């Protein structure tokens, strides 16, 4: 089967058409994540929202920014493990929907060895790429600084050019590693860097596919916002209403803001599930077509 970037880019919509119930299951997975996340950090969210509102429209305050950053990182630290697990389950489900479309029980979602392998691959790639991009940014900054010591204008120019080169390199590496999840699901092994061989000679088509999928995702988000706005307004607002509940317990927050939070969670879950299909399915389709795998 020949790989077509434009054809693969619309694979997410084919999943929705072929098995719309999968979107329901993926949305439910997001709802469960929101519930678990709120159970962990719900009492801290009003404080974060209040801090964020206090920074809007006022004079920049470094101390306030630092306090908000610390609060946000504390919440992120608690939610990150849940987020990583959810990402592994959902990305594996999307890959399964493309590579094994007949295996559609529970919306292609499981919690087994495939998901654990994908989780391991995601963590490895996040660590390696995060460290690599950090080192790259440090090298760019160092080169620009050294050149700027003798000629400030040349230093700025070198910094801009080196920065652009670093961005191009980062995009290239990301594209070359972009098929790691479907490869892991298909081959049932932890091989985070085997994607390099699969994507050889296909960098530009996969990049074009990714751009098309990203644009489609933005359109889905925009349409979701149009639909969500009146629903959230009628039910009392989304997360913004939490700012007025700072200092209250999680139970009290739920008693006051439950309708708005429920509406916000359901709407965002549906939109997120659709975006998941639109963004992730093309890469699984690209792997399937490049490897000439059958469509069962």
C-alpha positions as CSV (number, residue, x, y, z in Angstrom):
1,X,0.0,0.0,0.0
2,X,1.5,3.3,-1.0
3,X,1.7,6.0,1.6
4,X,-0.2,9.2,0.8
5,X,0.2,12.1,3.2
6,X,-3.1,13.7,2.3
7,X,-5.0,10.4,2.6
8,X,-3.4,9.5,5.9
9,X,-4.1,13.0,7.3
10,X,-7.9,12.3,7.3
11,X,-7.7,8.9,9.0
12,X,-9.2,10.3,12.2
13,X,-12.4,11.2,10.5
14,X,-12.6,7.7,9.0
15,X,-12.4,6.3,12.5
16,X,-15.3,8.5,13.6
17,X,-17.4,7.4,10.6
18,X,-16.5,3.8,10.9
19,X,-16.9,3.4,14.7
20,X,-18.5,6.6,16.2
21,X,-18.9,4.7,19.5
22,X,-15.2,4.9,20.0
23,X,-15.4,8.7,20.5
24,X,-17.9,8.0,23.3
25,X,-15.5,5.7,25.0
26,X,-12.6,8.1,24.5
27,X,-14.7,10.9,25.9
28,X,-15.6,8.8,28.9
29,X,-11.9,8.2,29.5
30,X,-11.3,12.0,29.5
31,X,-14.2,12.4,31.9
32,X,-12.8,9.8,34.3
33,X,-9.4,11.6,34.1
34,X,-11.1,15.0,34.9
35,X,-12.8,13.4,37.9
36,X,-9.7,11.7,39.2
37,X,-7.7,14.9,38.7
38,X,-10.2,17.0,40.5
39,X,-10.3,14.5,43.4
40,X,-6.5,14.9,43.7
41,X,-6.1,18.7,43.3
42,X,-9.7,20.2,43.3
43,X,-9.0,22.1,46.5
44,X,-6.0,23.8,45.0
45,X,-7.6,24.9,41.7
46,X,-9.6,27.9,43.1
47,X,-6.3,29.4,44.4
48,X,-4.6,29.0,41.1
49,X,-7.5,30.6,39.2
50,X,-7.6,33.5,41.7
51,X,-3.8,34.0,41.3
52,X,-4.2,34.0,37.5
53,X,-7.0,36.5,37.6
54,X,-5.0,38.8,39.9
55,X,-2.3,39.0,37.3
56,X,-4.6,40.0,34.5
57,X,-4.8,43.7,33.9
58,X,-2.4,44.7,36.7
59,X,1.3,45.6,36.8
60,X,3.6,42.6,36.3
61,X,4.7,41.2,39.6
62,X,7.6,38.8,39.6
63,X,6.7,37.4,43.0
64,X,3.1,36.8,41.9
65,X,4.3,35.0,38.8
66,X,6.6,32.9,40.9
67,X,3.8,32.0,43.3
68,X,1.5,31.0,40.4
69,X,4.3,29.0,38.8
70,X,4.9,27.1,42.1
71,X,1.2,26.4,42.5
72,X,0.9,25.2,38.9
73,X,3.9,22.9,39.2
74,X,2.6,21.4,42.4
75,X,-0.7,20.6,40.6
76,X,1.2,19.3,37.6
77,X,3.3,17.1,39.7
78,X,0.2,15.4,41.1
79,X,-1.6,15.2,37.7
80,X,1.3,14.2,35.5
81,X,1.3,10.4,36.3
82,X,-2.4,10.3,35.6
83,X,-1.9,12.2,32.4
84,X,0.9,9.9,31.2
85,X,-1.3,6.9,31.8
86,X,-4.2,8.4,30.1
87,X,-2.1,9.4,27.1
88,X,-0.7,5.9,26.8
89,X,-4.1,4.3,27.0
90,X,-5.7,6.7,24.4
91,X,-2.8,6.8,22.0
92,X,-2.7,3.0,22.0
93,X,-6.4,2.9,21.4
94,X,-6.1,5.2,18.4
95,X,-3.3,3.1,17.0
96,X,-5.3,-0.1,17.5
97,X,-8.3,1.5,15.8
98,X,-6.2,2.0,12.7
99,X,-4.1,-1.1,12.7
100,X,-6.7,-3.5,14.0
101,X,-10.1,-1.9,13.2
102,X,-12.0,-5.1,13.9
103,X,-10.8,-5.2,17.5
104,X,-13.3,-2.5,18.5
105,X,-14.6,-3.7,21.9
106,X,-14.7,-0.9,24.5
107,X,-13.8,1.7,21.8
108,X,-10.4,0.0,21.3
109,X,-9.3,0.9,24.8
110,X,-7.5,-1.5,27.1
111,X,-5.1,-1.5,30.0
112,X,-2.6,-4.2,29.3
113,X,0.9,-4.9,28.0
114,X,0.5,-2.8,24.9
115,X,-0.4,0.3,26.9
116,X,2.5,-0.3,29.3
117,X,4.9,-0.6,26.4
118,X,3.6,2.7,24.9
119,X,3.9,4.3,28.3
120,X,7.5,3.3,28.6
121,X,8.2,4.6,25.0
122,X,6.5,7.9,25.7
123,X,8.5,8.4,28.9
124,X,11.8,7.5,27.3
125,X,11.2,9.8,24.3
126,X,10.0,12.7,26.6
127,X,13.2,12.4,28.7
128,X,15.6,12.0,25.8
129,X,14.0,14.7,23.6
130,X,13.6,17.1,26.6
131,X,17.2,16.7,27.5
132,X,18.3,17.0,23.9
133,X,16.4,20.1,23.2
134,X,17.6,21.7,26.5
135,X,21.3,21.0,25.6
136,X,20.6,22.3,22.1
137,X,19.1,25.6,23.5
138,X,22.1,26.0,25.8
139,X,24.6,25.5,22.9
140,X,22.7,28.1,20.8
141,X,22.8,30.6,23.6
142,X,26.4,29.9,24.3
143,X,27.4,30.4,20.6
144,X,25.4,33.6,20.4
145,X,27.0,34.9,23.6
146,X,30.5,34.2,22.5
147,X,30.1,35.8,19.1
148,X,28.3,38.8,20.7
149,X,31.2,39.5,23.0
150,X,33.2,40.8,20.0
151,X,30.4,42.0,17.8
152,X,26.9,42.5,19.3
153,X,25.2,42.7,15.9
154,X,26.9,39.5,14.7
155,X,25.9,37.8,18.0
156,X,22.2,38.6,17.4
157,X,22.4,37.4,13.8
158,X,24.2,34.2,14.8
159,X,21.7,33.7,17.6
160,X,18.7,34.0,15.2
161,X,20.2,31.7,12.6
162,X,21.3,29.2,15.1
163,X,17.9,29.3,16.8
164,X,16.2,28.7,13.4
165,X,18.5,25.8,12.7
166,X,17.7,24.4,16.1
167,X,14.0,24.6,15.4
168,X,14.5,22.8,12.1
169,X,16.5,20.1,13.8
170,X,13.9,19.7,16.5
171,X,11.1,19.4,14.0
172,X,13.1,16.9,11.9
173,X,13.9,14.7,15.0
174,X,10.2,14.9,16.1
175,X,9.0,13.7,12.7
176,X,11.5,10.9,12.5
177,X,10.3,9.7,15.9
178,X,6.6,10.3,15.3
179,X,5.7,6.7,14.4
180,X,7.1,5.2,17.7
181,X,3.6,4.6,19.2
182,X,2.0,2.7,16.2
183,X,5.3,0.8,15.8
184,X,5.2,-0.2,19.4
185,X,1.6,-1.4,19.1
186,X,2.2,-3.2,15.9
187,X,5.5,-4.9,16.8
188,X,4.7,-5.4,20.5
189,X,8.1,-4.3,21.6
190,X,9.7,-1.3,23.3
191,X,11.7,0.3,20.5
192,X,11.4,4.1,20.8
193,X,14.0,4.8,18.2
194,X,13.1,2.2,15.6
195,X,10.8,4.9,14.0
196,X,13.9,6.4,12.5
197,X,14.2,3.5,10.0
198,X,10.5,3.5,9.2
199,X,10.4,7.3,8.4
200,X,13.6,7.3,6.3
201,X,12.9,9.2,3.1
202,X,9.4,10.1,4.3
203,X,10.2,13.2,6.5
204,X,8.6,15.8,4.2
205,X,5.4,13.8,3.5
206,X,4.9,13.1,7.2
207,X,5.5,16.7,8.0
208,X,2.9,17.7,5.5
209,X,0.5,15.2,6.9
210,X,1.1,16.5,10.4
211,X,0.4,20.1,9.3
212,X,-2.9,19.1,7.7
213,X,-3.9,17.1,10.8
214,X,-3.0,20.0,13.0
215,X,-5.1,22.4,11.0
216,X,-8.1,20.0,11.1
217,X,-7.6,19.8,14.9
218,X,-7.8,23.6,15.2
219,X,-11.0,23.6,13.2
220,X,-12.5,20.9,15.5
221,X,-11.4,23.0,18.5
222,X,-13.0,26.1,17.0
223,X,-16.3,24.3,16.3
224,X,-16.2,22.8,19.7
225,X,-15.8,26.2,21.3
226,X,-18.8,27.6,19.4
227,X,-21.0,24.7,20.6
228,X,-19.6,24.8,24.1
229,X,-19.9,28.5,24.9
230,X,-23.7,28.7,25.3
231,X,-23.7,25.4,27.2
232,X,-21.1,26.5,29.7
233,X,-22.7,30.0,30.1
234,X,-26.1,28.5,30.9
235,X,-24.6,26.2,33.5
236,X,-22.7,28.9,35.3
237,X,-19.3,29.0,33.5
238,X,-16.3,26.7,33.4
239,X,-13.1,26.7,35.5
240,X,-13.3,30.5,35.8
241,X,-16.0,30.3,38.4
242,X,-13.5,28.5,40.8
243,X,-11.6,31.8,41.5
244,X,-14.4,32.9,43.8
245,X,-14.3,29.6,45.8
246,X,-10.7,30.0,47.0
247,X,-10.2,28.4,50.5
248,X,-13.2,26.1,50.3
249,X,-13.0,22.3,50.6
250,X,-13.4,20.1,47.5
251,X,-16.8,19.0,48.7
252,X,-18.0,22.6,49.1
253,X,-16.6,23.5,45.6
254,X,-18.5,20.6,44.1
255,X,-21.7,21.6,45.8
256,X,-21.5,25.1,44.5
257,X,-19.9,24.6,41.0
258,X,-21.0,21.0,40.1
259,X,-23.3,21.9,37.1
260,X,-20.7,24.2,35.5
261,X,-17.8,21.8,36.1
262,X,-19.9,18.9,34.7
263,X,-20.8,20.8,31.5
264,X,-17.2,22.0,31.1
265,X,-15.9,18.5,31.6
266,X,-18.3,16.7,29.2
267,X,-17.9,19.3,26.4
268,X,-14.1,19.3,26.7
269,X,-14.1,15.5,26.9
270,X,-16.0,15.2,23.6
271,X,-13.8,17.9,21.8
272,X,-10.6,16.3,23.2
273,X,-11.7,12.8,21.9
274,X,-12.4,14.2,18.5
275,X,-9.0,16.0,18.4
276,X,-7.4,12.8,19.6
277,X,-8.7,11.0,16.6
278,X,-7.8,13.8,14.2
279,X,-4.2,14.3,15.5
280,X,-3.1,10.7,16.4
281,X,-4.8,8.5,13.8
282,X,-2.8,9.9,10.8
283,X,0.5,8.7,12.3
284,X,-0.8,5.2,12.7
285,X,-2.2,5.3,9.2
286,X,1.2,6.5,7.9
287,X,2.9,3.5,9.7
288,X,0.4,1.1,8.3
289,X,0.8,2.3,4.7
290,X,4.6,2.7,4.8
291,X,4.9,-0.9,6.2
292,X,2.2,-2.1,3.8
293,X,0.2,-3.7,6.5
294,X,-3.3,-5.1,5.7
295,X,-6.5,-3.4,6.8
296,X,-8.4,-6.1,8.5
